[in-house]
Amino acid sequence: MKNKTMRLGWILPNVLMYFLLIGLLVFISLNAEGLQEINQFVIYIMLALMLGLVTVGGSFRIRSWIKEGKL
């Protein structure tokens, strides 16, 4: 039971981060022209890239913990 609770405690925030990433990408695509006008487009793209790297890295970390039996 403890392992399932720990898995849920790590996997649920990771899934929510994927939803946040998708929402950010949709926001960027819908507002690309406005972001370019105020010179913020590159900043938002960099933010999306960093969020994507953190999210994917977290997924690989969770996967390795499950394979090692820690979760």
C-alpha positions as CSV (number, residue, x, y, z in Angstrom):
1,M,0.0,0.0,0.0
2,K,2.8,2.4,0.8
3,N,4.4,2.0,-2.6
4,K,1.1,2.8,-4.4
5,T,0.7,5.9,-2.3
6,M,4.3,7.0,-3.0
7,R,3.8,6.3,-6.8
8,L,0.7,8.4,-6.8
9,G,2.5,11.1,-4.9
10,W,5.2,11.3,-7.6
11,I,3.2,10.5,-10.7
12,L,0.3,12.8,-10.1
13,P,2.3,16.0,-10.0
14,N,4.3,14.8,-13.1
15,V,1.1,14.3,-15.0
16,L,-0.1,17.8,-13.9
17,M,3.2,19.2,-15.2
18,Y,2.5,17.7,-18.6
19,F,-0.9,19.4,-18.6
20,L,0.8,22.6,-17.7
21,L,3.2,22.2,-20.5
22,I,0.4,21.5,-23.0
23,G,-1.5,24.6,-21.7
24,L,1.6,26.7,-22.1
25,L,2.2,25.5,-25.6
26,V,-1.4,26.3,-26.6
27,F,-1.1,29.7,-25.0
28,I,2.1,30.4,-27.0
29,S,0.6,29.2,-30.2
30,L,-2.6,31.3,-29.8
31,N,-0.7,34.5,-28.7
32,A,2.4,34.2,-30.8
33,E,1.9,37.5,-32.7
34,G,1.2,39.4,-29.5
35,L,4.2,37.9,-27.7
36,Q,6.4,38.9,-30.6
37,E,5.1,42.4,-30.5
38,I,6.1,42.8,-26.9
39,N,9.4,40.9,-27.4
40,Q,8.4,38.1,-25.0
41,F,8.1,35.2,-27.5
42,V,11.6,33.9,-27.0
43,I,11.2,34.0,-23.3
44,Y,8.0,31.9,-23.4
45,I,9.6,29.4,-25.8
46,M,12.6,29.1,-23.4
47,L,10.2,28.6,-20.5
48,A,8.3,25.9,-22.4
49,L,11.6,24.1,-23.2
50,M,12.8,24.2,-19.6
51,L,9.4,23.0,-18.4
52,G,9.5,20.2,-21.0
53,L,13.0,19.1,-19.9
54,V,12.1,19.1,-16.2
55,T,8.9,17.1,-16.9
56,V,10.5,14.5,-19.2
57,G,13.5,14.2,-16.8
58,G,11.0,13.7,-13.9
59,S,9.3,10.9,-15.9
60,F,12.6,9.1,-16.5
61,R,13.5,9.5,-12.8
62,I,10.2,8.0,-11.7
63,R,10.5,5.2,-14.2
64,S,14.0,4.3,-12.9
65,W,12.8,4.4,-9.3
66,I,10.0,2.0,-10.2
67,K,12.4,-0.4,-12.0
68,E,14.8,-0.3,-9.0
69,G,11.9,-1.1,-6.6
70,K,12.0,2.2,-4.7
71,L,8.5,3.1,-5.7
